[in-house]
């Protein structure tokens, strides 16, 4: 920076010139003004322009070309040299535009291009300025596309997946690539962008990536199992009617067989807790979005084992039920009918999020849209308990 910038007569003039040069990319075709100039500033402007300005003048204006010419003649420096390094904002905008186009072109090469969720993800980045931030920070967007193109995975540990796709076991442990992938996955699975470790884990597992096989768990009650040490534990817990929490790590160490005629699946731990200490049908609790551990355990069920599945009556819940019915050939809805909802919807919280279809009972989705209220499992606790205790004694369940 030129010593002139420390001269009281030049300080404000050069600062104004810097702002102008940044706006124009270094052009000297404009003018700058100083309001209420002091005597030192007034004398500098008089020297530059050769035009007298009286003391007390309210504003002085000088052409940048005149300042540049004066500095060259009197001090042997250009105006750009006198103000020191400055940002070329038009050039930055042009480079950012080129960078954004390159990111969009790369995004368009993804195998997910054309999918509504993916188009919404890309558009949201364009709309909220994320594309510009990607360009400015030099974020490795090709890695984001590579990860999304490799999903869904097949219940693969995160370090193994990251090494296979990105060549670095820690590439998805933290950082902007992880954040952008999670944002895309939230749109893919129509859930909120996760905040916190547990929602993030659940979303990764929805995509078939397991961040931690100890954190991926399933809560069970009265589920006798054959196979290894874990099978012995579960069978003993079932005999005592004690709830048991199983990790994915334990499940991977055992070869289990669930030789039972049916398994009930609920969403909320309150349902399972109410049944603790009682002889009931086998009960599995997903505690929200089913973990990989949930699916690993249910995958050990025999081909003739009936899986009775339910969730809360909200849009996330009916999506999860629909996904389960698609995933398991022997799965049927458990108290997830329009009749059950209609009988319990006298009060409830507001339904939020995008509505979903209920192909097993189309009237259910229509009723939920009409009422606009959710019904949590706890409101059906007596009915669910009756099913579980009845089937524990070989009773029958109706979804009516």
N, C-alpha and C positions, 0 to 999 in steps of 0.2 A: 504494500500500500504506500502511496506517495506521502512524503512529509507534509504536503499541502493539506491533507485530510485532517491534520492536527492544527492547522492555522485557523483561528477564529473567523477570519473573513471568508475562508473557503469551505469550512466544515459542512454547513447546511447546504451550500450550493452543490458540492460534490455528492452529498447524500441524496439530494433530489435527482441529480444526474444519474446516480447508480440505479435508482428505482425506474427511471425512464429507460435506461439501457437494458435492464432486465425485461421490461415489458416488450421492448422492440427487438430484442436479440442483438443489441449493440448498435442500432441505428442512431444517427445523430441528426435526424431530420426534424425533430420536435423542439419544444421549448420547455423550460422549467421556470417556476416562479417562487419567490420568497416573500412571505407576508411579514410585515413590520420589521424590515431589515434594520440591523444596527449600523453604526457608522462604518465598522470594518467591512461588513457585507456590502454596504452601499458603494464603498470605494472600490471593492473588487469588481463589482458589476460595471461601474464607470470605466475602470481600466480595461475590462474585456470588450465593452461595446463602444467606448469612445463617446458615449452620450451621458450628459450630466443628469444626475438624479438629486433632487433637493433633499436636505435633511428632513426627517419626519415623514417621508413618503410611505404610503400604506403598503404598497406591493411593488416589487420589481420583477421584470420578466427578461429572460435572456435566452437566445437561441443556442442550442447545444453545438451547432456547427461553429458558432463564434467562440464558444468556450474551447472547443477542440483546437481551433486555429490559434487562439491565444496561447494555450498551453504548449503547443508545438513550437511556437515562435519564442515564447518567453522562458520556457522551462525544459524544452526538448523532450516532452512526453505527450502522448496522445491522451484524450479524455479517458479512454478505456484503461490506460495504464495508470492514470492518476487516481481513479476510483478503486483500482485493485480488482481482484477476481470477482466476477458477478455471474449470477445464474442467467443462462439463455432460456428464458421461459418458453418462447415460441418453439425453440428447438427441442426442449424437453417435451412439450405437448405433442410435437410431431413424432418424436421417438416413442413416446408412450402409446400413441395411436397405432404405430407400426407394431409395437409389442403386444397390444391388445388384440390386434388382428391375428398375430401369430398364435396367441393363446387360443383364440376362438377356432382357428384352423386346426390346431392340435386337438381341441375338444371335439371337433366334428369328425375326427378319425376314430373316436372311441367306438367300440362295438355296441355301446348303449345308445349311440346317436339315433334319434328318431323316437326313443322312448319318452313318453310325456314327463316322467319324473326327472329324466336327465335334461331335457330341454328346459324345464323349470329351474333346475339347479344352475345351468349356464346362464339363463336369463337373470336370475337373482344376483349372480356375481357381476353381471354387466350393470344392473340397476343400482346396486348399493355401493359401487366403487371398488369391489374386491378385485376385479380385473386390473384396475390401475395399481392397486397395492401389490398385486402379484408381480407386475412389471417393474415397479419402482424398487421393490425389495429383492428382485431376482429370484423369486421363489420357484422351486423346481416343479412346475406344473406337469411336466411329462411324468413325474412319479405319481401324481394324483391319478392321471389317466391310466397308468399302468396298473395301479392297485385296483381301481374300479373295474378295469377290464378282466382282472383275475378273480373277481367276485361274481357269484358266491363261491366260497371255498368249501371244503369238505371237512368241517370241524377240525381245522388245522391250527396248531399252536401259533400264536402271533409271531414269536421269533422265527419259527420255521417258515411261515408265510412271508415275512419281511425279507428273509434271506433269499428265498426262492424268487421273489418278484423284484426286489430292489437291491439285493446283494449286500444287505446290512441287517443284522438281527435286531438292531435297535432303531431302525428307521421309522417305525410306527409307535415307538414308546412315548413320544411327545413331539411337539413342534407343529408348524403350519401344514405340512402334508397330512398329518393325522387329523387336524382340525377340519380341513377341506373335505377329506374323505368322509368323516363323520357327518358333516353337513349334507353331503350328497346322499349318504345312506339314510339319513333321516327322511329325506324326500322320497327315496326309493321305497321305504317301508311305511311311509305316511305316519311318522311319529315326530314329536317335537325334537329339535336339535338338543342332544343330551347335555346336561350340566351336572358334573360330578362323576365319580368313578363308577358307581353302580349302574346308572343309566348308560354310560358309555360302554361298559362291559356287555350289558344286555343287547345293545345295538350291534356291537361287533359280532356277538354270537348269532344274532339274526342273519348276519352275512356269512356265517360259517367260519369265523375266526375266533379262536379262544385266547383271550389275553392272559388268563390265569386259570389253570385247571383245578386249583384249590378254591378259588372264588366262585367257580361255576358249581352250583349245588342244587340239590333237590330234596324237598322235605316230604317224608312218607310216614304213613301210619298203617299198621296191620297188613304189611305186604311181605308174606313169606317168600323167600327166594332160595333157589338152589345154586350153589357155586362158590367155592372158596371161603376165605375168612369173612368177606363182606356178606356173603349169603348167610353164613352162620349168625352174624350180628343182626341182620335184618329179620331173620326167622325168630331169633330169641326176642327181639324187640316186639315183633308182631304177637308172640305168645303172651307177652306182658302188656300189650296194648300201649306201648310207649312210642311217642314220635321219634323219628330218627332222621338226622340230616346226613346226606351222602354227598361226597364231592366227586367231581369228574375224575380226579386223580384216582380215587378208590375204584371207581367203575372201570377205569382202564386197566387196573391191575387184576380184575376178576373176569371170569367168563360166567355170566349169570344166565339163569333160566327162570322166567316168571311163569310158573305153571299154575295159573289161577284162571277161573272162568271169566272174571271181569275185573276191571280196575276203574275206579272213579277218579276223575281229575277235577280239581277246583282251582280257583285263582287266589283266594285270600286265606292267609294262615289262620284267621279267626274261625273258619269252618273246621279246619283240622284240629285246632286247639280245643274246640267244643267237643270233639269226639274222643280226645285222649282219655285213656283209661277204660274205654268201652270196646266191646266186641263189635266190629263193623266190617263192612266190605273193605278191601284194600283201597286206600286213598292216597293220591299223589297231589301235592300242592305246588303249583308253578310259581307262586309269589309274584305274579305279574307276567311279563313276557317269558315264555318257557326258555330255560337255559339249555345249553348243550347237554348238561347233565340230565335234565328232564328227558330229552329225546334219547339220550344214550340208554337210560334206564328203561323207558317204554319200548325201545327197540329190542329189548331182550324178551318181550312178551311173545307168547306162542301165537301161531297164525290163527288160532280159534279164540284167542282172548278178546273179549269185547271191551272197548275203551269208551267209557261214558264221560264226555267232556263238557265242561261249562266254564263260563267267565262271567264277569259283571255284564249287566245290560247297559253297555255304553258302546260307542263306535269302535274304540280300541278292542273292547271285549269281543264284539261279534266278528271283528276281523281275525282275532286270534282263534276263535272257535272255527271259523271257516278254514283257516290255514291248517288246523289240526285235523279236520274232517278230510281235507285233501291229502294230508300227509299219511294218515293211518287208515288203511282199507277197512279195518274193523272198528273205527271210531263212529260214535253216534252222539247227537246232542243230548245233554242231560239238563232237563228243566230249562231249556233255552227256546221255548216256544212263545208264540204270540199270546196264547192263553195264560201262561205263567206270568209274562210281563204285564198283561192287562190287569191281572188280579193283584199286582203288587205296586202299581205305579201311582197310587194315590198321592204320594209325595216323593220327592227326590231332587237331587241336584240337576242343574241344567246340562243337557247334552252339549259337548263341545267337540270341535274338530269336524272333519268331513264325514258325511254319512257313508254307510257301507251297506252292501247287499247281504241278505241272509238267505242264501239259496235253499237251505234245508227247510225254511219256513218264510216265504216272501212276505207274508202278512206281518211278521215281526218287525222288519225294517220299516214298513209303512206305519205301523203303530208308534214306533219310536220317533219317527219324524213328526207324526201328528202331535204326540204328547210333549216332545222336546225335553224329556226327563230321563235321567239314568236310574237304574235300580241296582244297588250293590248286593252282593251275595249274602251279606249279613242279614238282610231283610227276609231272606228265604231260609234262614238257619233251621227253623223247626221242620220245614218240608225236607230239606236236604238231609237233616239228621234222621228223619224217618226213613228215607231211602237207604241210607248207609246202614242203619241198624237192621232194617228189614231185609236187605240183601245179605247182610252178615248172617242172617238166619234163613237164607235162600228165598227171600221174598222177591217180588217182581217190581220193576220200576216203570212207571208211565211218564212220558214227558208232558202230559196234559196239565 
